[in-house]
Amino acid sequence: MKNIVVLVSGSGTNLQRIIDTIESGEIRNAKVALVVADRECYGLERAKNHTIETILIPRGKNFSSELGKVIPENTDLIVLAGFLSILKPEFCENWSGKIINIHPALLPKFGGKGMWGMNVHHAVIDAKEKESGATVHFVTPGIDEGEIILQKSFELNEDETPETLAQRIHGVEYEIFPQAIDQVLNTWEIRKTK
Ligand code: GAR
C-alpha cells in the first residue's frame, strides 16, 4: 500500500476526487495518510469527513521546514491539490521525484509566481488564447517548471469567461489527476526505463 500526503489550501474538490478514486480503484494500491493545509479551508473538513489525519501549518516563511517535520518518512507521494504556498527549494530537493502538482493551465504557458486559481483564467482570457486545460507535473524548485506527467487541453468557446473556464478546467483536472497519481505510484519503474 502506497502512502500519499495531500496538501490543500482551498475547497479541496481535487482532494475529494483523489479520495473517491482511491475508493473506486482508479488509483490503485494507495491511501491518503495525511492532509496538510496552510490555512483554514474546506479541504480540511473533507479529510476529517473521511477520518483522514489532518494538520494545519499556518502559511509563512517557516511553512516548508515545519512541513518537513510532519511528513511521515514512509510517504511515497506528496500531492499538491490546490495548494497555494510556494515550497522552499530544499524541501523540493529532499522529496525530489515524489512531489506532484496540478496546475489549471497548459504549462509552460501561464505558470510561475502569481499564476494560481482565477488569476490564471483571467490571464488566459485576456491573452485571447484559443485553448486551455490542466497540467500535472513534478514539483522542482522552479515554480511550475518540473517535468510534465499529464496534460489535457480543450478549445475555448467564443463566450468563455474566467468562471466558465474554471469550471471546465476542474472537469479536466478530475480526469487527469487520478490517472497521473496512479501512473506515478504504480508504473514508476516503467517510466524510469523509458
Ligand atoms: C484547481 O483548479 C487547481 O488547479 C488550482 O486551484 C484549484 C483548486 O481547486 N491550483 C493552482 O492554481 C495552483 N497553482 P480545489 O481546491 O477545488 O481542488
Residues whose N, C-alpha, C, O or C-beta is under 5 A from the ligand:
A	BS01	GAR	G10 S11 G12 T13 N14 L15 A81 G82 F83 I102 H103 P104 M115 W116 G117
